[in-house]
Amino acid sequence: MIRSCLKASRTFISHCPVALSHDAVSQPVLVRRGLSMGLWPFSASPRDFSLPNASWNAEMRQVYDHYTALCEVKTEDSEETGPWHKLPSYNRSLKHAAGGVYLSKLIQSKARLFTRNKKEYGAAFEYVIFMNKQEKRCVCAFQAGHLLEGPPGHVHGGAIATMIDTVTGTLAGYLVGPVMTANLNINYRSPIPLGGVVLIHSALDRLEGKKIFVNCRVTSTDESKLHTEATALFISVNMGHLFGM
Ligand SMILES: CCCCCCCCCCCCCCCC(=O)SCCNC(=O)CCNC(=O)[C@H](O)C(C)(C)COP(=O)(O)OP(=O)(O)OC[C@H]1O[C@@H](n2cnc3c(N)ncnc32)[C@H](O)[C@@H]1OP(=O)(O)O
């Protein structure tokens, strides 16, 4: 069983955008693997859910174009990489999931990332995350679909919390490797209209041993309106923790 867990974790590791070296199962060592996902095991060309689609409104597209331009600085001679990176986003993390420790094969095969479990464009979580590793921060453009309604015409607080957990967790994971959320503190300041686009800004506050403290602000795209503020604590875990070992 331990061998199958290790195999599962290695499969997982080798397909993370920011992954650990193979001998990092018990001792994380960060290895930047770039954004290529060419060896993805589930299909020849997995869908990157963070690419523009027909459901994106003009504001969402505008933010995407703005940050994409900051990713690629083209000169006459060469195409340099800017300080920002667009992260790809897939709906499955694991082929073998928890190595059979907890999950039945049926559940393993059907498991999907919560925020990417709708095939219908625009129905729920449309988002794209841009990472700035130098500044240890990221920005997410989030367009909330009609299935995320809470108060009439506005986004459900749980859906907002999900996105905050996702963005802050992605930042923490990008910077230090596998993490789990230990604490999430949220203040809802003003409601987010359904179908609207907001920016979710997240930055590293500090690292204390295994603890990663991250802050987060959800604002309008022009940043004039504050919708939500949050702080999050993530704990660095080894792959064994994720697989119940
Ligand atoms: C792997 C990534 C793959 C990504 C690829 C797919 C891409 C898509 C990206 C989407 C990104 C989504 C990101 C979502 C991430 C979740 O939503 S995770 C799910 C929700 N979280 C959980 O279920 C966590 C459940 N809790 C646990 O497993 C364990 O309690 C923890 C949090 C891992 C900590 O356990 P532990 O390692 O034994 O830590 P422990 O030694 O007890 O404590 C370490 C330190 O932290 C402190 N601490 C621990 N808990 C707390 C707390 N709640 N409050 C304050 N301090 C605390 C302790 O006091 C201690 O402090 P020091 O004494 O060192 O000063």
The ligand as an SDF file (V2000), in Angstrom:
LIG
                    3D

 65 67  0  0  0  0  0  0  0  0999 V2000
   -1.1230   20.0740   -2.3540 C   0  0  0  0  0  0  0  0  0  0  0  0
   -1.6570   21.1430   -3.1720 C   0  0  0  0  0  0  0  0  0  0  0  0
   -2.1370   20.5930   -4.4440 C   0  0  0  0  0  0  0  0  0  0  0  0
   -2.7510   21.5400   -5.4340 C   0  0  0  0  0  0  0  0  0  0  0  0
   -2.9480   20.9410   -6.8000 C   0  0  0  0  0  0  0  0  0  0  0  0
   -4.2290   21.3100   -7.4340 C   0  0  0  0  0  0  0  0  0  0  0  0
   -4.2770   22.7490   -7.8520 C   0  0  0  0  0  0  0  0  0  0  0  0
   -5.4700   23.4090   -7.2850 C   0  0  0  0  0  0  0  0  0  0  0  0
   -5.1130   24.4940   -6.3460 C   0  0  0  0  0  0  0  0  0  0  0  0
   -6.2170   24.7790   -5.4300 C   0  0  0  0  0  0  0  0  0  0  0  0
   -5.6750   25.2300   -4.1000 C   0  0  0  0  0  0  0  0  0  0  0  0
   -6.7130   25.0120   -3.1030 C   0  0  0  0  0  0  0  0  0  0  0  0
   -6.1550   25.0720   -1.7230 C   0  0  0  0  0  0  0  0  0  0  0  0
   -7.1800   24.5660   -0.8010 C   0  0  0  0  0  0  0  0  0  0  0  0
   -6.5360   23.9060    0.3470 C   0  0  0  0  0  0  0  0  0  0  0  0
   -7.5730   23.3090    1.2260 C   0  0  0  0  0  0  0  0  0  0  0  0
   -8.7050   23.6270    1.2070 O   0  0  0  0  0  0  0  0  0  0  0  0
   -7.0300   22.1140    2.3030 S   0  0  0  0  0  0  0  0  0  0  0  0
   -8.5530   21.5120    2.9920 C   0  0  0  0  0  0  0  0  0  0  0  0
   -8.9310   22.1430    4.2920 C   0  0  0  0  0  0  0  0  0  0  0  0
   -7.9190   21.9430    5.2910 N   0  0  0  0  0  0  0  0  0  0  0  0
   -7.8150   20.7870    5.9540 C   0  0  0  0  0  0  0  0  0  0  0  0
   -8.5540   19.8460    5.7760 O   0  0  0  0  0  0  0  0  0  0  0  0
   -6.6810   20.7220    6.9330 C   0  0  0  0  0  0  0  0  0  0  0  0
   -7.0090   19.8320    8.1180 C   0  0  0  0  0  0  0  0  0  0  0  0
   -5.9770   19.9910    9.1330 N   0  0  0  0  0  0  0  0  0  0  0  0
   -4.8200   19.3100    9.0310 C   0  0  0  0  0  0  0  0  0  0  0  0
   -4.6310   18.4480    8.1830 O   0  0  0  0  0  0  0  0  0  0  0  0
   -3.7520   19.6350   10.0320 C   0  0  0  0  0  0  0  0  0  0  0  0
   -4.3250   20.1610   11.1930 O   0  0  0  0  0  0  0  0  0  0  0  0
   -2.7330   20.6680    9.4710 C   0  0  0  0  0  0  0  0  0  0  0  0
   -3.4270   21.9880    9.0880 C   0  0  0  0  0  0  0  0  0  0  0  0
   -2.0250   20.1100    8.2330 C   0  0  0  0  0  0  0  0  0  0  0  0
   -1.6870   20.9780   10.5410 C   0  0  0  0  0  0  0  0  0  0  0  0
   -1.2450   19.7570   11.0660 O   0  0  0  0  0  0  0  0  0  0  0  0
    0.2900   19.5010   11.4510 P   0  0  0  0  0  0  0  0  0  0  0  0
    1.1130   19.4090   10.2450 O   0  0  0  0  0  0  0  0  0  0  0  0
    0.3090   18.3620   12.3890 O   0  0  0  0  0  0  0  0  0  0  0  0
    0.6790   20.8360   12.1310 O   0  0  0  0  0  0  0  0  0  0  0  0
    1.0080   21.0590   13.6730 P   0  0  0  0  0  0  0  0  0  0  0  0
    2.3550   20.4500   13.9300 O   0  0  0  0  0  0  0  0  0  0  0  0
   -0.1290   20.6510   14.5340 O   0  0  0  0  0  0  0  0  0  0  0  0
    1.1070   22.6280   13.7040 O   0  0  0  0  0  0  0  0  0  0  0  0
    2.1510   23.3270   13.0620 C   0  0  0  0  0  0  0  0  0  0  0  0
    2.0840   24.7490   13.5270 C   0  0  0  0  0  0  0  0  0  0  0  0
    0.8810   25.3350   12.9600 O   0  0  0  0  0  0  0  0  0  0  0  0
    0.0460   25.8320   14.0250 C   0  0  0  0  0  0  0  0  0  0  0  0
   -1.3470   25.5630   13.6490 N   0  0  0  0  0  0  0  0  0  0  0  0
   -1.8640   24.4230   13.1630 C   0  0  0  0  0  0  0  0  0  0  0  0
   -3.1750   24.5780   12.9070 N   0  0  0  0  0  0  0  0  0  0  0  0
   -3.4730   25.8490   13.2510 C   0  0  0  0  0  0  0  0  0  0  0  0
   -4.6740   26.6060   13.2330 C   0  0  0  0  0  0  0  0  0  0  0  0
   -5.8240   26.1020   12.7830 N   0  0  0  0  0  0  0  0  0  0  0  0
   -4.6130   27.8800   13.6560 N   0  0  0  0  0  0  0  0  0  0  0  0
   -3.4510   28.4280   14.0970 C   0  0  0  0  0  0  0  0  0  0  0  0
   -2.2830   27.7550   14.1310 N   0  0  0  0  0  0  0  0  0  0  0  0
   -2.3090   26.4820   13.7240 C   0  0  0  0  0  0  0  0  0  0  0  0
    0.4610   25.0240   15.2630 C   0  0  0  0  0  0  0  0  0  0  0  0
    0.1710   25.7330   16.4290 O   0  0  0  0  0  0  0  0  0  0  0  0
    1.9540   24.9010   15.0430 C   0  0  0  0  0  0  0  0  0  0  0  0
    2.5750   26.1050   15.3910 O   0  0  0  0  0  0  0  0  0  0  0  0
    4.0640   26.1370   16.0300 P   0  0  0  0  0  0  0  0  0  0  0  0
    3.9760   25.3230   17.2960 O   0  0  0  0  0  0  0  0  0  0  0  0
    4.9750   25.5060   15.0080 O   0  0  0  0  0  0  0  0  0  0  0  0
    4.3520   27.5860   16.2550 O   0  0  0  0  0  0  0  0  0  0  0  0
  1  2  1  0
  2  3  1  0
  3  4  1  0
  4  5  1  0
  5  6  1  0
  6  7  1  0
  7  8  1  0
  8  9  1  0
  9 10  1  0
 10 11  1  0
 11 12  1  0
 12 13  1  0
 13 14  1  0
 14 15  1  0
 15 16  1  0
 16 17  2  0
 16 18  1  0
 18 19  1  0
 19 20  1  0
 20 21  1  0
 21 22  1  0
 22 23  2  0
 22 24  1  0
 24 25  1  0
 25 26  1  0
 26 27  1  0
 27 28  2  0
 27 29  1  0
 29 30  1  0
 29 31  1  0
 31 32  1  0
 31 33  1  0
 31 34  1  0
 34 35  1  0
 35 36  1  0
 36 37  2  0
 36 38  1  0
 36 39  1  0
 39 40  1  0
 40 41  2  0
 40 42  1  0
 40 43  1  0
 43 44  1  0
 44 45  1  0
 45 46  1  0
 45 60  1  0
 46 47  1  0
 47 48  1  0
 47 58  1  0
 48 49  1  0
 48 57  1  0
 49 50  2  0
 50 51  1  0
 51 52  1  0
 51 57  2  0
 52 53  1  0
 52 54  2  0
 54 55  1  0
 55 56  2  0
 56 57  1  0
 58 59  1  0
 58 60  1  0
 60 61  1  0
 61 62  1  0
 62 63  2  0
 62 64  1  0
 62 65  1  0
M  END
$$$$
